Amino acid sequence: MVSLPRIDRMIPLRLDFALFGMERFFDSEPRFGIEKGVWRTVAGYSGGRYEKPSYKDLGDHVEAVMVEYAPHSLSYGQLLDIFLNRYGCCEGLSSQCISHVFVKNESEKRLAEAAFERHKLRSSGESRVKIAACKTFHTAEQWRQKHFLRMNPLLMDELRHMYSDEERLLQSTLATRLNGILGQRFSRKFPAPFLPDDFGLYDLSERAEVILRSALPVMAS
């Protein structure tokens, strides 16, 4: 049996989750995937009552990203700042284009309200954010997960040899990291490209490492 890469063996025992809606999850998922303290991201649908949402039929849901993080190294307040300030908010008119913060309790609600008030004071434009109670999260189809990683079949093949099945691959920290790194090249809202961890923790082959580094030639070593 092939052992998991070191980055996956380092996942803390205690993780919490936060849920954000940002119009298109294939853009928002990689934005969180490169953050230190984030260990997994999952694309899906939330916010509505429709029982069987899908990419082609959202019903009354919005596209959302579940962010699994270690609260001892990254706070919920810091995640809110990443969501609101570093990457901005959607400003569409329809409810499915407005950014959402789904809160699990009163504490998260208070933090989200305070963070949004601070964001409005710093923002030159008018941002719209809906703070709503966290409802059922429906995981999106496998083919909608880790969009930017899937665009590189050679890296996907490398990861398929590391994990016993596609579901474990998509839920891995390594897939989260690679999707985040690759996604940086497609978004002007990303900070300068960087690696959130020591590259050696990914346990990639030399061939895969070359592919990843050549995808982002200005990426820090």
KANOR-V517928 format. One record per residue. RES is the residue in three letters. PHI is phi in whole degrees, 0 to 359 (none if undefined). OMEGA is omega in whole degrees, -180 to 180 (* if undefined). Layout:
res:RES phi:PHI omega:OMEGA
res:RES phi:PHI omega:OMEGA
This chain:
res:MET phi:none omega:-180
res:VAL phi:285 omega:180
res:SER phi:285 omega:180
res:LEU phi:290 omega:176
res:PRO phi:298 omega:-174
res:ARG phi:301 omega:-178
res:ILE phi:298 omega:179
res:ASP phi:281 omega:178
res:ARG phi:278 omega:-179
res:MET phi:261 omega:-177
res:ILE phi:300 omega:179
res:PRO phi:299 omega:179
res:LEU phi:291 omega:-178
res:ARG phi:254 omega:175
res:LEU phi:235 omega:171
res:ASP phi:246 omega:178
res:PHE phi:226 omega:174
res:ALA phi:232 omega:-175
res:LEU phi:231 omega:-177
res:PHE phi:230 omega:172
res:GLY phi:251 omega:-174
res:MET phi:222 omega:176
res:GLU phi:72 omega:-179
res:ARG phi:235 omega:-174
res:PHE phi:288 omega:179
res:PHE phi:288 omega:172
res:ASP phi:275 omega:-174
res:SER phi:279 omega:-179
res:GLU phi:301 omega:-180
res:PRO phi:292 omega:-180
res:ARG phi:297 omega:177
res:PHE phi:272 omega:-174
res:GLY phi:294 omega:-180
res:ILE phi:261 omega:-177
res:GLU phi:273 omega:174
res:LYS phi:299 omega:-177
res:GLY phi:97 omega:173
res:VAL phi:270 omega:-176
res:TRP phi:246 omega:178
res:ARG phi:211 omega:172
res:THR phi:229 omega:179
res:VAL phi:223 omega:177
res:ALA phi:273 omega:179
res:GLY phi:189 omega:-176
res:TYR phi:226 omega:180
res:SER phi:202 omega:174
res:GLY phi:98 omega:-176
res:GLY phi:239 omega:-180
res:ARG phi:248 omega:-179
res:TYR phi:300 omega:-170
res:GLU phi:282 omega:-175
res:LYS phi:228 omega:179
res:PRO phi:291 omega:177
res:SER phi:215 omega:-178
res:TYR phi:298 omega:-179
res:LYS phi:270 omega:-179
res:ASP phi:213 omega:-178
res:LEU phi:287 omega:-171
res:GLY phi:65 omega:179
res:ASP phi:259 omega:179
res:HIS phi:272 omega:170
res:VAL phi:241 omega:173
res:GLU phi:291 omega:-174
res:ALA phi:222 omega:176
res:VAL phi:233 omega:172
res:MET phi:271 omega:-179
res:VAL phi:249 omega:177
res:GLU phi:264 omega:-173
res:TYR phi:221 omega:178
res:ALA phi:265 omega:-174
res:PRO phi:295 omega:179
res:HIS phi:283 omega:180
res:SER phi:240 omega:179
res:LEU phi:215 omega:-176
res:SER phi:275 omega:176
res:TYR phi:297 omega:177
res:GLY phi:299 omega:177
res:GLN phi:294 omega:176
res:LEU phi:297 omega:178
res:LEU phi:298 omega:178
res:ASP phi:295 omega:176
res:ILE phi:299 omega:-178
res:PHE phi:296 omega:-173
res:LEU phi:275 omega:-168
res:ASN phi:255 omega:-175
res:ARG phi:287 omega:-175
res:TYR phi:246 omega:176
res:GLY phi:80 omega:-177
res:CYS phi:242 omega:173
res:CYS phi:289 omega:-177
res:GLU phi:230 omega:179
res:GLY phi:289 omega:-177
res:LEU phi:271 omega:-179
res:SER phi:282 omega:-178
res:SER phi:297 omega:-179
res:GLN phi:276 omega:175
res:CYS phi:254 omega:180
res:ILE phi:283 omega:176
res:SER phi:295 omega:-179
res:HIS phi:235 omega:166
res:VAL phi:243 omega:180
res:PHE phi:263 omega:-174
res:VAL phi:255 omega:-176
res:LYS phi:267 omega:-175
res:ASN phi:202 omega:-178
res:GLU phi:294 omega:179
res:SER phi:298 omega:178
res:GLU phi:296 omega:179
res:LYS phi:297 omega:180
res:ARG phi:296 omega:179
res:LEU phi:296 omega:-180
res:ALA phi:294 omega:180
res:GLU phi:297 omega:180
res:ALA phi:293 omega:180
res:ALA phi:296 omega:-180
res:PHE phi:291 omega:177
res:GLU phi:297 omega:177
res:ARG phi:296 omega:180
res:HIS phi:296 omega:-180
res:LYS phi:297 omega:179
res:LEU phi:293 omega:-178
res:ARG phi:270 omega:-173
res:SER phi:274 omega:179
res:SER phi:278 omega:-180
res:GLY phi:260 omega:179
res:GLU phi:262 omega:179
res:SER phi:261 omega:179
res:ARG phi:239 omega:179
res:VAL phi:227 omega:177
res:LYS phi:257 omega:175
res:ILE phi:260 omega:-172
res:ALA phi:226 omega:177
res:ALA phi:294 omega:180
res:CYS phi:292 omega:178
res:LYS phi:249 omega:180
res:THR phi:302 omega:176
res:PHE phi:259 omega:179
res:HIS phi:257 omega:-180
res:THR phi:295 omega:180
res:ALA phi:289 omega:179
res:GLU phi:302 omega:-178
res:GLN phi:304 omega:-176
res:TRP phi:289 omega:176
res:ARG phi:263 omega:180
res:GLN phi:275 omega:173
res:LYS phi:52 omega:-173
res:HIS phi:305 omega:-174
res:PHE phi:286 omega:174
res:LEU phi:294 omega:179
res:ARG phi:296 omega:179
res:MET phi:288 omega:178
res:ASN phi:243 omega:-175
res:PRO phi:297 omega:180
res:LEU phi:292 omega:176
res:LEU phi:291 omega:177
res:MET phi:299 omega:178
res:ASP phi:297 omega:177
res:GLU phi:301 omega:-178
res:LEU phi:289 omega:180
res:ARG phi:297 omega:177
res:HIS phi:280 omega:-178
res:MET phi:266 omega:-173
res:TYR phi:239 omega:-173
res:SER phi:286 omega:178
res:ASP phi:204 omega:-176
res:GLU phi:296 omega:-179
res:GLU phi:296 omega:178
res:ARG phi:295 omega:176
res:LEU phi:300 omega:-175
res:LEU phi:292 omega:-180
res:GLN phi:269 omega:-176
res:SER phi:281 omega:174
res:THR phi:292 omega:180
res:LEU phi:300 omega:178
res:ALA phi:297 omega:177
res:THR phi:300 omega:-179
res:ARG phi:294 omega:-177
res:LEU phi:296 omega:178
res:ASN phi:298 omega:178
res:GLY phi:294 omega:-180
res:ILE phi:295 omega:-179
res:LEU phi:294 omega:-179
res:GLY phi:291 omega:-178
res:GLN phi:298 omega:-174
res:ARG phi:289 omega:-176
res:PHE phi:257 omega:-176
res:SER phi:230 omega:176
res:ARG phi:288 omega:-177
res:LYS phi:275 omega:177
res:PHE phi:288 omega:170
res:PRO phi:291 omega:178
res:ALA phi:305 omega:-177
res:PRO phi:305 omega:-180
res:PHE phi:204 omega:173
res:LEU phi:258 omega:-179
res:PRO phi:285 omega:-178
res:ASP phi:225 omega:169
res:ASP phi:298 omega:-175
res:PHE phi:302 omega:-179
res:GLY phi:297 omega:-180
res:LEU phi:290 omega:-179
res:TYR phi:278 omega:178
res:ASP phi:52 omega:177
res:LEU phi:274 omega:174
res:SER phi:290 omega:178
res:GLU phi:301 omega:180
res:ARG phi:297 omega:-180
res:ALA phi:292 omega:179
res:GLU phi:297 omega:178
res:VAL phi:297 omega:179
res:ILE phi:300 omega:-177
res:LEU phi:294 omega:-178
res:ARG phi:291 omega:180
res:SER phi:288 omega:177
res:ALA phi:292 omega:178
res:LEU phi:230 omega:-174
res:PRO phi:297 omega:179
res:VAL phi:260 omega:-177
res:MET phi:294 omega:180
res:ALA phi:293 omega:179
res:SER phi:276 omega:*
